[in-house]
Amino acid sequence: MAYNALSGNVIAAQNYIPGELVVGNIVSGNLSTSDGASVINVPRVSNATNNAIITNVDGDANTLTCESNLTFDGDTLAITGELSASIGVSASFFEGDGSRLTGITSSGGDSSLNVYSIGNENGNLRPGFNYGSATFTAARTWTTPSSPSVGDVIYVKAPDGVDGTRTLVVEGFQDHTIDGEQNISIQSPFGAVSLCYVVSGSYRIF
């Protein structure tokens, strides 16, 4: 079987009526044996990258590129670089230390704490800010809550009059521990400590 080798432009009539002019031109053929790399006005993808999202380049409808810094595997959208939004970004939660987030408030809608005062006496601590409202005349013991919830935070602020003798002992309720200890001691005027109930029976100082 013979074949014809052609060079130059191959023109075929798009609309042809015998005795009239040819209107428009098309090329008909089979590209199954070619990648069509030289065919113009056909959008193509450059730098193909696995799971990369395709974007337009310079507003040219026939030029596409794979963004290797923006990928989606069907489950996770991964961005390498910065995310910019003209409106708020919504999520069920954010991971990371949040050190660069702004405008953040507590889950209650503000940053206020419940405040409790304890006088020159033994007392019971509660989640929130607990402070001594009277000068100590003797050593005192303040005990953590009997039924705390994981995540409870207890701030303890000693009053004036606290020293090596008139200590403020923060006692774990029953078998509750504080950094592995049954109790800790504040021995300085206006000394303070912060506790978080992290797992059942255990507080951590932070």
MDTraj code that builds the backbone (N, CA, C; nanometers):
import mdtraj as md
import numpy as np

residues = "MET ALA TYR ASN ALA LEU SER GLY ASN VAL ILE ALA ALA GLN ASN TYR ILE PRO GLY GLU LEU VAL VAL GLY ASN ILE VAL SER GLY ASN LEU SER THR SER ASP GLY ALA SER VAL ILE ASN VAL PRO ARG VAL SER ASN ALA THR ASN ASN ALA ILE ILE THR ASN VAL ASP GLY ASP ALA ASN THR LEU THR CYS GLU SER ASN LEU THR PHE ASP GLY ASP THR LEU ALA ILE THR GLY GLU LEU SER ALA SER ILE GLY VAL SER ALA SER PHE PHE GLU GLY ASP GLY SER ARG LEU THR GLY ILE THR SER SER GLY GLY ASP SER SER LEU ASN VAL TYR SER ILE GLY ASN GLU ASN GLY ASN LEU ARG PRO GLY PHE ASN TYR GLY SER ALA THR PHE THR ALA ALA ARG THR TRP THR THR PRO SER SER PRO SER VAL GLY ASP VAL ILE TYR VAL LYS ALA PRO ASP GLY VAL ASP GLY THR ARG THR LEU VAL VAL GLU GLY PHE GLN ASP HIS THR ILE ASP GLY GLU GLN ASN ILE SER ILE GLN SER PRO PHE GLY ALA VAL SER LEU CYS TYR VAL VAL SER GLY SER TYR ARG ILE PHE".split()
xyz = np.array([
    [0.0858, -0.1188, 0.0000],
    [0.0000, 0.0000, 0.0000],
    [0.0892, 0.1235, 0.0000],
    [0.0577, 0.2148, -0.0857],
    [0.1373, 0.3367, -0.0954],
    [0.0792, 0.4436, -0.0055],
    [0.1585, 0.5486, 0.0200],
    [0.1092, 0.6607, 0.0985],
    [0.1706, 0.7876, 0.0435],
    [0.1100, 0.8972, 0.0765],
    [0.1591, 1.0273, 0.0326],
    [0.2277, 1.0991, 0.1477],
    [0.3479, 1.1514, 0.1230],
    [0.4184, 1.2342, 0.2205],
    [0.3923, 1.3792, 0.1842],
    [0.3302, 1.4543, 0.2735],
    [0.2924, 1.5916, 0.2461],
    [0.3767, 1.6877, 0.3287],
    [0.3955, 1.8052, 0.2774],
    [0.4600, 1.9132, 0.3512],
    [0.3785, 2.0395, 0.3275],
    [0.3937, 2.1357, 0.4171],
    [0.3180, 2.2581, 0.4034],
    [0.1827, 2.2471, 0.4721],
    [0.0876, 2.3297, 0.4289],
    [-0.0452, 2.3322, 0.4891],
    [-0.1408, 2.2437, 0.4118],
    [-0.2190, 2.1671, 0.4857],
    [-0.3215, 2.0833, 0.4246],
    [-0.4559, 2.1481, 0.4520],
    [-0.5276, 2.1855, 0.3479],
    [-0.6532, 2.2571, 0.3621],
    [-0.7671, 2.1679, 0.3154],
    [-0.8710, 2.1622, 0.3908],
    [-0.9905, 2.0880, 0.3504],
    [-1.1102, 2.1801, 0.3661],
    [-1.2054, 2.1652, 0.2796],
    [-1.3230, 2.2519, 0.2842],
    [-1.4080, 2.2195, 0.4054],
    [-1.4480, 2.3253, 0.4756],
    [-1.5397, 2.3074, 0.5868],
    [-1.6837, 2.3061, 0.5358],
    [-1.7143, 2.4028, 0.4481],
    [-1.8458, 2.4080, 0.3848],
    [-1.8241, 2.4278, 0.2340],
    [-1.8745, 2.3370, 0.1565],
    [-1.8541, 2.3465, 0.0107],
    [-1.9806, 2.3048, -0.0611],
    [-2.0274, 2.3964, -0.1458],
    [-2.1425, 2.3656, -0.2313],
    [-2.0956, 2.3806, -0.3746],
    [-2.1108, 2.2777, -0.4557],
    [-2.0606, 2.2859, -0.5939],
    [-2.1046, 2.4144, -0.6631],
    [-2.0068, 2.4806, -0.7282],
    [-2.0349, 2.6032, -0.8005],
    [-2.0260, 2.7268, -0.7134],
    [-2.0008, 2.7113, -0.5813],
    [-1.9893, 2.8257, -0.4923],
    [-1.8513, 2.8260, -0.4269],
    [-1.8232, 2.9340, -0.3510],
    [-1.6931, 2.9468, -0.2853],
    [-1.6824, 2.8523, -0.1664],
    [-1.5586, 2.8152, -0.1376],
    [-1.5321, 2.7398, -0.0152],
    [-1.5375, 2.8379, 0.1023],
    [-1.6152, 2.8050, 0.2034],
    [-1.6294, 2.8922, 0.3206],
    [-1.5637, 2.8240, 0.4402],
    [-1.4527, 2.8821, 0.4918],
    [-1.3838, 2.8246, 0.6064],
    [-1.3037, 2.7025, 0.5684],
    [-1.2113, 2.6667, 0.6527],
    [-1.1242, 2.5526, 0.6263],
    [-1.1053, 2.4701, 0.7513],
    [-1.0965, 2.3408, 0.7365],
    [-1.0648, 2.2516, 0.8467],
    [-0.9625, 2.1498, 0.7990],
    [-0.8950, 2.0870, 0.8953],
    [-0.8054, 1.9756, 0.8649],
    [-0.8636, 1.8518, 0.9304],
    [-0.8803, 1.7479, 0.8561],
    [-0.9355, 1.6250, 0.9101],
    [-0.8272, 1.5193, 0.9117],
    [-0.8206, 1.4430, 1.0195],
    [-0.7199, 1.3389, 1.0264],
    [-0.7278, 1.2609, 1.1559],
    [-0.6404, 1.1661, 1.1732],
    [-0.6354, 1.0808, 1.2896],
    [-0.5042, 1.1062, 1.3642],
    [-0.5141, 1.1515, 1.4913],
    [-0.3938, 1.1805, 1.5704],
    [-0.3567, 1.0655, 1.6639],
    [-0.4109, 0.9479, 1.6387],
    [-0.3842, 0.8372, 1.7298],
    [-0.2392, 0.7948, 1.7301],
    [-0.1648, 0.8298, 1.6229],
    [-0.0227, 0.7926, 1.6173],
    [0.0669, 0.9114, 1.6456],
    [0.0107, 1.0195, 1.6974],
    [0.0894, 1.1395, 1.7255],
    [0.0383, 1.2049, 1.8526],
    [0.1270, 1.2832, 1.9187],
    [0.0830, 1.3560, 2.0369],
    [0.0263, 1.4925, 2.0027],
    [0.0258, 1.5272, 1.8760],
    [-0.0308, 1.6544, 1.8330],
    [0.0403, 1.7747, 1.8902],
    [0.1701, 1.7609, 1.9199],
    [0.2434, 1.8669, 1.9865],
    [0.2484, 1.9959, 1.9070],
    [0.2360, 1.9856, 1.7758],
    [0.2463, 2.1052, 1.6928],
    [0.1114, 2.1645, 1.6554],
    [0.0039, 2.1034, 1.7057],
    [-0.1280, 2.1568, 1.6765],
    [-0.1514, 2.2789, 1.7647],
    [-0.1887, 2.3913, 1.7026],
    [-0.2043, 2.5149, 1.7783],
    [-0.3454, 2.5279, 1.8329],
    [-0.3599, 2.6236, 1.9301],
    [-0.4886, 2.6546, 1.9911],
    [-0.5541, 2.5356, 2.0589],
    [-0.4717, 2.4466, 2.1114],
    [-0.5213, 2.3348, 2.1911],
    [-0.4596, 2.3477, 2.3305],
    [-0.5376, 2.3687, 2.4353],
    [-0.4815, 2.3829, 2.5702],
    [-0.4000, 2.2617, 2.6103],
    [-0.2804, 2.2848, 2.6642],
    [-0.1939, 2.1765, 2.7085],
    [-0.1442, 2.2048, 2.8495],
    [-0.1055, 2.1014, 2.9188],
    [-0.0544, 2.1135, 3.0547],
    [0.0970, 2.0990, 3.0530],
    [0.1653, 2.2000, 3.1108],
    [0.3104, 2.1904, 3.1241],
    [0.3457, 2.1392, 3.2633],
    [0.4656, 2.0929, 3.2793],
    [0.5222, 2.0405, 3.4048],
    [0.4210, 1.9571, 3.4849],
    [0.3686, 1.8530, 3.4206],
    [0.2688, 1.7677, 3.4858],
    [0.3211, 1.7139, 3.6186],
    [0.2412, 1.7315, 3.7245],
    [0.2786, 1.6904, 3.8594],
    [0.1648, 1.6109, 3.9204],
    [0.1971, 1.5018, 3.9878],
    [0.0951, 1.4165, 4.0463],
    [0.0085, 1.4944, 4.1450],
    [-0.1227, 1.4873, 4.1271],
    [-0.2229, 1.5491, 4.2133],
    [-0.2220, 1.7017, 4.2097],
    [-0.1407, 1.7636, 4.1229],
    [-0.1362, 1.9091, 4.1181],
    [-0.2619, 1.9651, 4.0547],
    [-0.3034, 2.0803, 4.1034],
    [-0.4199, 2.1488, 4.0477],
    [-0.3754, 2.2327, 3.9283],
    [-0.4544, 2.2292, 3.8217],
    [-0.4197, 2.2987, 3.6971],
    [-0.4715, 2.4417, 3.7004],
    [-0.3860, 2.5368, 3.6609],
    [-0.4256, 2.6776, 3.6539],
    [-0.3864, 2.7363, 3.5195],
    [-0.4451, 2.8527, 3.4901],
    [-0.4171, 2.9248, 3.3664],
    [-0.2907, 3.0097, 3.3828],
    [-0.2201, 3.0335, 3.2733],
    [-0.0977, 3.1136, 3.2767],
    [-0.1179, 3.2413, 3.1958],
    [-0.0981, 3.3557, 3.2574],
    [-0.1005, 3.4865, 3.1902],
    [-0.2296, 3.5142, 3.1150],
    [-0.3385, 3.4553, 3.1568],
    [-0.4658, 3.4807, 3.0908],
    [-0.4794, 3.4197, 2.9537],
    [-0.3855, 3.3333, 2.9158],
    [-0.3896, 3.2682, 2.7850],
    [-0.4695, 3.1390, 2.7963],
    [-0.5823, 3.1342, 2.7293],
    [-0.6711, 3.0185, 2.7404],
    [-0.6065, 2.8903, 2.6902],
    [-0.4992, 2.9010, 2.6124],
    [-0.4342, 2.7822, 2.5572],
    [-0.3085, 2.7425, 2.6331],
    [-0.2828, 2.8080, 2.7491],
    [-0.1641, 2.7758, 2.8274],
    [-0.2043, 2.7399, 2.9699],
    [-0.1804, 2.6175, 3.0067],
    [-0.2134, 2.5673, 3.1394],
    [-0.0871, 2.5154, 3.2071],
    [-0.0868, 2.5169, 3.3422],
    [0.0275, 2.4634, 3.4149],
    [-0.0201, 2.3895, 3.5390],
    [0.0587, 2.2942, 3.5832],
    [0.0303, 2.2232, 3.7073],
    [0.0996, 2.2958, 3.8223],
    [0.0240, 2.3295, 3.9255],
    [0.0804, 2.3982, 4.0417],
    [0.1302, 2.2938, 4.1411],
    [0.2612, 2.2731, 4.1443],
    [0.3163, 2.1715, 4.2334],
    [0.3005, 2.2082, 4.3807],
    [0.2766, 2.3378, 4.4097],
    [0.2564, 2.3810, 4.5477],
    [0.1098, 2.3801, 4.5899],
    [0.0231, 2.3339, 4.4993],
    [-0.1198, 2.3261, 4.5293],
    [-0.1709, 2.1916, 4.4790],
    [-0.1860, 2.0977, 4.5683],
    [-0.2216, 1.9611, 4.5288],
    [-0.3447, 1.9132, 4.6048],
    [-0.4149, 1.8195, 4.5433],
    [-0.5328, 1.7580, 4.6052],
    [-0.5359, 1.6114, 4.5668],
    [-0.5314, 1.5237, 4.6676],
    [-0.5268, 1.3800, 4.6409],
    [-0.6629, 1.3130, 4.6557],
    [-0.7685, 1.3938, 4.6576],
    [-0.9022, 1.3398, 4.6772],
    [-0.9452, 1.3429, 4.8220],
    [-0.8500, 1.3693, 4.9122],
    [-0.8814, 1.3735, 5.0547],
    [-0.8298, 1.5017, 5.1194],
    [-0.7064, 1.5416, 5.0851],
    [-0.6431, 1.6571, 5.1488],
    [-0.5974, 1.7583, 5.0457],
    [-0.6350, 1.8835, 5.0653],
    [-0.5846, 1.9938, 4.9842],
    [-0.4595, 2.0467, 5.0523],
    [-0.3459, 2.0373, 4.9855],
    [-0.2179, 2.0777, 5.0435],
    [-0.1683, 2.2049, 4.9767],
    [-0.1327, 2.3044, 5.0577],
    [-0.0816, 2.4311, 5.0080],
    [0.0569, 2.4540, 5.0647],
    [0.1535, 2.4781, 4.9751],
    [0.2871, 2.5170, 5.0168],
    [0.3020, 2.6657, 4.9893],
    [0.3126, 2.7457, 5.0932],
    [0.3150, 2.8901, 5.0771],
    [0.2064, 2.9537, 5.1608],
    [0.1606, 3.0717, 5.1240],
    [0.0624, 3.1451, 5.2016],
    [-0.0773, 3.1323, 5.1414],
    [-0.1770, 3.1377, 5.2284],
    [-0.3166, 3.1362, 5.1878],
    [-0.3729, 3.2756, 5.2099],
    [-0.4252, 3.3353, 5.1047],
    [-0.4833, 3.4696, 5.1137],
    [-0.6323, 3.4608, 5.0864],
    [-0.7117, 3.5308, 5.1676],
    [-0.8564, 3.5278, 5.1502],
    [-0.9127, 3.6681, 5.1673],
    [-1.0104, 3.7036, 5.0834],
    [-1.0739, 3.8344, 5.0939],
    [-1.1847, 3.8340, 5.1976],
    [-1.2285, 3.7139, 5.2382],
    [-1.3275, 3.7003, 5.3440],
    [-1.2715, 3.6037, 5.4476],
    [-1.3455, 3.5775, 5.5524],
    [-1.2976, 3.4908, 5.6592],
    [-1.2732, 3.3482, 5.6134],
    [-1.1785, 3.2813, 5.6796],
    [-1.1506, 3.1398, 5.6559],
    [-1.2178, 3.0604, 5.7670],
    [-1.3029, 2.9661, 5.7290],
    [-1.3791, 2.8889, 5.8264],
    [-1.3277, 2.7463, 5.8326],
    [-1.3171, 2.6926, 5.9534],
    [-1.2747, 2.5537, 5.9721],
    [-1.3291, 2.5034, 6.1049],
    [-1.3486, 2.3722, 6.1152],
    [-1.3953, 2.3159, 6.2413],
    [-1.2880, 2.3265, 6.3483],
    [-1.1610, 2.3245, 6.3080],
    [-1.0508, 2.3505, 6.4004],
    [-0.9268, 2.3823, 6.3196],
    [-0.8283, 2.4444, 6.3859],
    [-0.7003, 2.4747, 6.3247],
    [-0.5911, 2.3984, 6.3993],
    [-0.4971, 2.3420, 6.3239],
    [-0.3844, 2.2734, 6.3842],
    [-0.2629, 2.3660, 6.3892],
    [-0.1691, 2.3332, 6.4766],
    [-0.0490, 2.4162, 6.4906],
    [-0.0555, 2.4994, 6.6167],
    [0.0482, 2.5809, 6.6415],
    [0.0528, 2.6576, 6.7655],
    [-0.0262, 2.7868, 6.7580],
    [-0.0742, 2.8233, 6.6372],
    [-0.1553, 2.9438, 6.6246],
    [-0.0825, 3.0718, 6.6577],
    [0.0509, 3.0702, 6.6539],
    [0.1292, 3.1859, 6.6977],
    [0.1090, 3.3086, 6.6098],
    [0.0612, 3.2904, 6.4851],
    [0.0441, 3.4047, 6.3953],
    [-0.1027, 3.4383, 6.3691],
    [-0.1933, 3.3693, 6.4391],
    [-0.3344, 3.4016, 6.4267],
    [-0.3672, 3.5262, 6.5070],
    [-0.4559, 3.6088, 6.4563],
    [-0.4974, 3.7293, 6.5270],
    [-0.6481, 3.7288, 6.5457],
    [-0.6943, 3.8108, 6.6395],
    [-0.8376, 3.8213, 6.6634],
    [-0.8977, 3.6978, 6.7259],
    [-0.8164, 3.6219, 6.8017],
    [-0.8644, 3.4976, 6.8614],
    [-0.9154, 3.5249, 7.0021],
    [-1.0314, 3.4711, 7.0347],
    [-1.0852, 3.4800, 7.1698],
    [-1.1070, 3.3402, 7.2236],
    [-1.1373, 3.3312, 7.3512],
    [-1.1653, 3.2010, 7.4110],
    [-1.2969, 3.1468, 7.3587],
    [-1.3225, 3.0174, 7.3850],
    [-1.4439, 2.9551, 7.3337],
    [-1.5687, 3.0191, 7.3908],
    [-1.5563, 3.0879, 7.5023],
    [-1.6701, 3.1547, 7.5608],
    [-1.7019, 3.2876, 7.4965],
    [-1.6219, 3.3296, 7.3987],
    [-1.6481, 3.4538, 7.3293],
    [-1.5679, 3.5708, 7.3812],
    [-1.4988, 3.5558, 7.4950],
    [-1.4117, 3.6608, 7.5452],
    [-1.2984, 3.5959, 7.6219],
    [-1.2087, 3.6772, 7.6779],
    [-1.0912, 3.6234, 7.7456],
    [-1.1008, 3.6363, 7.8971],
    [-1.2211, 3.6574, 7.9508],
    [-1.2364, 3.6746, 8.0945],
    [-1.2337, 3.5403, 8.1664],
    [-1.2003, 3.5453, 8.2954],
    [-1.1952, 3.4263, 8.3793],
    [-1.2908, 3.4433, 8.4964],
    [-1.3360, 3.3318, 8.5497],
    [-1.4061, 3.3352, 8.6768],
    [-1.3042, 3.3606, 8.7861],
    [-1.3338, 3.4520, 8.8769],
    [-1.2395, 3.4926, 8.9814],
    [-1.2971, 3.4559, 9.1176],
    [-1.2115, 3.3927, 9.2019],
    [-1.2527, 3.3504, 9.3361],
    [-1.1491, 3.3966, 9.4370],
    [-1.1953, 3.4469, 9.5491],
    [-1.1051, 3.4910, 9.6559],
    [-1.1096, 3.3932, 9.7723],
    [-0.9948, 3.3746, 9.8330],
    [-0.9824, 3.2909, 9.9527],
    [-0.9073, 3.3727, 10.0566],
    [-0.9599, 3.3773, 10.1747],
    [-0.9007, 3.4595, 10.2789],
    [-0.7832, 3.3921, 10.3488],
    [-0.7543, 3.4379, 10.4688],
    [-0.6447, 3.3857, 10.5502],
    [-0.6890, 3.2555, 10.6158],
    [-0.7059, 3.1518, 10.5294],
    [-0.7631, 3.0259, 10.5756],
    [-0.7361, 2.9158, 10.4731],
    [-0.7595, 2.7935, 10.5134],
    [-0.7566, 2.6839, 10.4177],
    [-0.8771, 2.6988, 10.3243],
    [-0.8630, 2.6491, 10.2012],
    [-0.9729, 2.6672, 10.1081],
    [-0.9714, 2.5661, 9.9948],
    [-1.0753, 2.5710, 9.9128],
    [-1.0884, 2.4830, 9.7969],
    [-1.0761, 2.5648, 9.6693],
    [-0.9932, 2.5164, 9.5789],
    [-0.9715, 2.5833, 9.4511],
    [-1.0806, 2.5475, 9.3524],
    [-1.1022, 2.6351, 9.2547],
    [-1.1982, 2.6112, 9.1484],
    [-1.1355, 2.6505, 9.0145],
    [-1.1844, 2.5920, 8.9045],
    [-1.1338, 2.6342, 8.7734],
    [-1.1526, 2.7842, 8.7557],
    [-1.0475, 2.8518, 8.7174],
    [-1.0501, 2.9962, 8.7059],
    [-0.9352, 3.0554, 8.7846],
    [-0.9511, 3.1824, 8.8243],
    [-0.8449, 3.2544, 8.8953],
    [-0.8767, 3.2575, 9.0444],
    [-0.7891, 3.1954, 9.1258],
    [-0.8045, 3.1894, 9.2704],
    [-0.6948, 3.2730, 9.3357],
    [-0.7331, 3.3712, 9.4161],
    [-0.6311, 3.4570, 9.4757],
    [-0.6551, 3.4741, 9.6260],
    [-0.5467, 3.4990, 9.6956],
    [-0.5554, 3.5230, 9.8389],
    [-0.5962, 3.6667, 9.8663],
    [-0.7063, 3.6841, 9.9405],
    [-0.7587, 3.8182, 9.9658],
    [-0.7173, 3.8743, 10.1014],
    [-0.6395, 3.7965, 10.1772],
    [-0.5955, 3.8437, 10.3089],
    [-0.4537, 3.7942, 10.3363],
    [-0.3800, 3.8736, 10.4112],
    [-0.2421, 3.8377, 10.4454],
    [-0.2400, 3.7122, 10.5322],
    [-0.1526, 3.6181, 10.4976],
    [-0.1420, 3.4950, 10.5754],
    [-0.0740, 3.5230, 10.7104],
    [-0.1290, 3.4612, 10.8118],
    [-0.0654, 3.4654, 10.9435],
    [-0.0104, 3.3291, 10.9825],
    [-0.0375, 3.2273, 10.8981],
    [0.0103, 3.0913, 10.9222],
    [0.0081, 3.0172, 10.7887],
    [0.0655, 2.8984, 10.7879],
    [0.0623, 2.8172, 10.6662],
    [-0.0822, 2.7777, 10.6342],
    [-0.1151, 2.7798, 10.5053],
    [-0.2501, 2.7455, 10.4624],
    [-0.2438, 2.6430, 10.3490],
    [-0.3527, 2.5656, 10.3344],
    [-0.3613, 2.4658, 10.2285],
    [-0.4849, 2.4925, 10.1446],
    [-0.4631, 2.4999, 10.0139],
    [-0.5744, 2.5135, 9.9192],
    [-0.5771, 2.3868, 9.8352],
    [-0.6923, 2.3229, 9.8280],
    [-0.7052, 2.1905, 9.7667],
    [-0.7737, 2.1996, 9.6308],
    [-0.7250, 2.1222, 9.5355],
    [-0.7830, 2.1214, 9.4009],
    [-0.9233, 2.0608, 9.4039],
    [-1.0045, 2.0849, 9.3006],
    [-1.1434, 2.0361, 9.2994],
    [-1.1536, 1.8844, 9.3102],
    [-1.2663, 1.8394, 9.3650],
    [-1.2868, 1.6956, 9.3831],
    [-1.3269, 1.6262, 9.2534],
    [-1.3934, 1.6962, 9.1630],
    [-1.4407, 1.6347, 9.0383],
    [-1.4075, 1.7236, 8.9193],
    [-1.2797, 1.7372, 8.8872],
    [-1.2417, 1.8233, 8.7748],
    [-1.2697, 1.7560, 8.6406],
    [-1.2707, 1.8347, 8.5356],
    [-1.2824, 1.7836, 8.3993],
    [-1.1504, 1.8062, 8.3279],
    [-1.1157, 1.7141, 8.2375],
    [-0.9932, 1.7310, 8.1600],
    [-1.0010, 1.8626, 8.0835],
    [-0.8970, 1.9407, 8.0952],
    [-0.8934, 2.0719, 8.0323],
    [-0.9159, 2.1858, 8.1298],
    [-0.9644, 2.1562, 8.2506],
    [-0.9837, 2.2612, 8.3509],
    [-0.8495, 2.3268, 8.3831],
    [-0.8507, 2.4590, 8.3911],
    [-0.7306, 2.5350, 8.4257],
    [-0.7542, 2.6075, 8.5567],
    [-0.6594, 2.5949, 8.6486],
    [-0.6682, 2.6586, 8.7799],
    [-0.5479, 2.7494, 8.7983],
    [-0.5748, 2.8772, 8.8166],
    [-0.4689, 2.9738, 8.8461],
    [-0.4703, 3.0016, 8.9959],
    [-0.3522, 2.9995, 9.0561],
    [-0.3403, 3.0221, 9.2000],
    [-0.2458, 3.1387, 9.2231],
    [-0.2932, 3.2385, 9.2960],
    [-0.2129, 3.3561, 9.3278],
    [-0.2097, 3.3742, 9.4787],
    [-0.0894, 3.3643, 9.5351],
    [-0.0743, 3.3772, 9.6797],
    [-0.0878, 3.5235, 9.7228],
    [-0.1275, 3.5465, 9.8489],
    [-0.1364, 3.6831, 9.8990],
    [-0.0043, 3.7278, 9.9618],
    [-0.0080, 3.8430, 10.0229],
    [0.1060, 3.8896, 10.1007],
    [0.1190, 3.8039, 10.2267],
    [0.2345, 3.8080, 10.2884],
    [0.2553, 3.7352, 10.4131],
    [0.3057, 3.5940, 10.3939],
    [0.3140, 3.5462, 10.2697],
    [0.3636, 3.4107, 10.2436],
    [0.5158, 3.4112, 10.2476],
    [0.5727, 3.3139, 10.3191],
    [0.7179, 3.2993, 10.3245],
    [0.7513, 3.1529, 10.3477],
    [0.8749, 3.1240, 10.3907],
    [0.9162, 2.9859, 10.4097],
    [0.8433, 2.9158, 10.5218],
    [0.7816, 2.9913, 10.6116],
    [0.7059, 2.9328, 10.7220],
    [0.5566, 2.9387, 10.6958],
    [0.5091, 3.0547, 10.6546],
    [0.3663, 3.0731, 10.6248],
    [0.3437, 3.0421, 10.4768],
    [0.3566, 2.9174, 10.4450],
    [0.3497, 2.8746, 10.3049],
    [0.2055, 2.8603, 10.2582],
    [0.1909, 2.8644, 10.1264],
    [0.0641, 2.8272, 10.0637],
    [0.0862, 2.6929, 9.9958],
    [0.0244, 2.5883, 10.0508],
    [0.0367, 2.4542, 9.9940],
    [-0.0813, 2.4297, 9.9013],
    [-0.0511, 2.3951, 9.7760],
    [-0.1546, 2.3561, 9.6798],
    [-0.1593, 2.2038, 9.6817],
    [-0.2692, 2.1494, 9.7318],
    [-0.2836, 2.0062, 9.7557],
    [-0.3733, 1.9424, 9.6510],
    [-0.3271, 1.8300, 9.5959],
    [-0.4121, 1.7546, 9.5050],
    [-0.5203, 1.6820, 9.5820],
    [-0.6438, 1.6906, 9.5346],
    [-0.7544, 1.6244, 9.6040],
    [-0.7327, 1.4736, 9.6035],
    [-0.7360, 1.4132, 9.7218],
    [-0.7176, 1.2693, 9.7402],
    [-0.5930, 1.2208, 9.6652],
    [-0.6114, 1.1392, 9.5580],
    [-0.4948, 1.0845, 9.4892],
    [-0.4581, 1.1636, 9.3642],
    [-0.5166, 1.2822, 9.3459],
    [-0.4782, 1.3649, 9.2318],
    [-0.3367, 1.4196, 9.2537],
    [-0.2581, 1.4157, 9.1492],
    [-0.1195, 1.4618, 9.1609],
    [-0.0958, 1.5872, 9.0778],
    [0.0108, 1.6575, 9.1129],
    [0.0520, 1.7788, 9.0424],
    [0.1946, 1.7558, 8.9935],
    [0.2108, 1.7368, 8.8634],
    [0.3413, 1.6973, 8.8080],
    [0.3982, 1.5774, 8.8834],
    [0.3112, 1.4847, 8.9186],
    [0.3533, 1.3624, 8.9869],
    [0.3648, 1.3737, 9.1377],
    [0.3461, 1.4924, 9.1930],
    [0.3565, 1.5138, 9.3379],
    [0.2180, 1.5315, 9.3983],
    [0.2055, 1.4974, 9.5266],
    [0.0774, 1.5143, 9.5938],
    [0.0462, 1.6616, 9.6190],
    [0.1507, 1.7417, 9.6381],
    [0.1278, 1.8836, 9.6617],
    [0.2500, 1.9636, 9.6207],
    [0.2309, 2.0927, 9.6062],
    [0.3408, 2.1851, 9.5805],
    [0.3258, 2.3015, 9.6776],
    [0.4336, 2.3772, 9.6976],
    [0.4328, 2.4826, 9.7975],
    [0.4787, 2.6145, 9.7374],
    [0.4024, 2.7215, 9.7642],
    [0.4426, 2.8570, 9.7277],
    [0.4970, 2.9233, 9.8527],
    [0.6176, 2.9788, 9.8456],
    [0.6846, 3.0324, 9.9633],
    [0.7276, 3.1773, 9.9469],
    [0.6658, 3.2489, 9.8539],
    [0.6989, 3.3891, 9.8305],
    [0.5716, 3.4726, 9.8271],
    [0.5770, 3.5962, 9.8784],
    [0.4593, 3.6832, 9.8707],
    [0.4158, 3.7027, 9.7250],
    [0.2887, 3.6877, 9.7018],
    [0.2291, 3.7055, 9.5701],
    [0.2841, 3.6067, 9.4651],
    [0.3381, 3.4953, 9.5117],
    [0.3785, 3.3900, 9.4201],
    [0.2559, 3.3315, 9.3496],
    [0.2781, 3.2650, 9.2372],
    [0.1655, 3.2145, 9.1594],
    [0.2025, 3.0849, 9.0886],
    [0.1001, 3.0056, 9.0529],
    [0.1197, 2.8833, 8.9764],
    [-0.0062, 2.8581, 8.8936],
    [0.0119, 2.7965, 8.7783],
    [-0.1002, 2.7627, 8.6904],
    [-0.1028, 2.6117, 8.6707],
    [-0.2216, 2.5533, 8.6825],
    [-0.2372, 2.4088, 8.6706],
    [-0.3411, 2.3770, 8.5625],
    [-0.3168, 2.2694, 8.4892],
    [-0.4153, 2.2205, 8.3926],
    [-0.4395, 2.0724, 8.4195],
    [-0.5663, 2.0346, 8.4284],
    [-0.6027, 1.8955, 8.4496],
    [-0.5963, 1.8241, 8.3148],
    [-0.4941, 1.7401, 8.2926],
    [-0.4664, 1.6864, 8.1598],
    [-0.5216, 1.5463, 8.1367],
    [-0.5179, 1.4634, 8.2365],
    [-0.5769, 1.3289, 8.2299],
    [-0.6329, 1.2981, 8.3674],
    [-0.7104, 1.1918, 8.3769],
    [-0.7724, 1.1574, 8.5040],
    [-0.6689, 1.1472, 8.6155],
    [-0.6884, 1.2257, 8.7205],
    [-0.6025, 1.2200, 8.8382],
    [-0.4727, 1.2965, 8.8280],
    [-0.4539, 1.3745, 8.7205],
    [-0.3231, 1.4367, 8.7013],
    [-0.3325, 1.5799, 8.6502],
    [-0.2655, 1.6708, 8.7245],
    [-0.2492, 1.8087, 8.6822],
    [-0.1069, 1.8287, 8.6308],
    [-0.0913, 1.9261, 8.5413],
    [0.0414, 1.9683, 8.4963],
    [0.0549, 2.1178, 8.5199],
    [0.1749, 2.1566, 8.5661],
    [0.2059, 2.2986, 8.5849],
    [0.2480, 2.3556, 8.4493],
    [0.2001, 2.4768, 8.4192],
    [0.2440, 2.5397, 8.2962],
    [0.2644, 2.6894, 8.3188],
])
top = md.Topology()
chain = top.add_chain()
for i, resn in enumerate(residues, 1):
    res = top.add_residue(resn, chain, resSeq=i)
    for name in ("N", "CA", "C"):
        top.add_atom(name, md.element.get_by_symbol(name[0]), res)
traj = md.Trajectory(xyz[None], top)
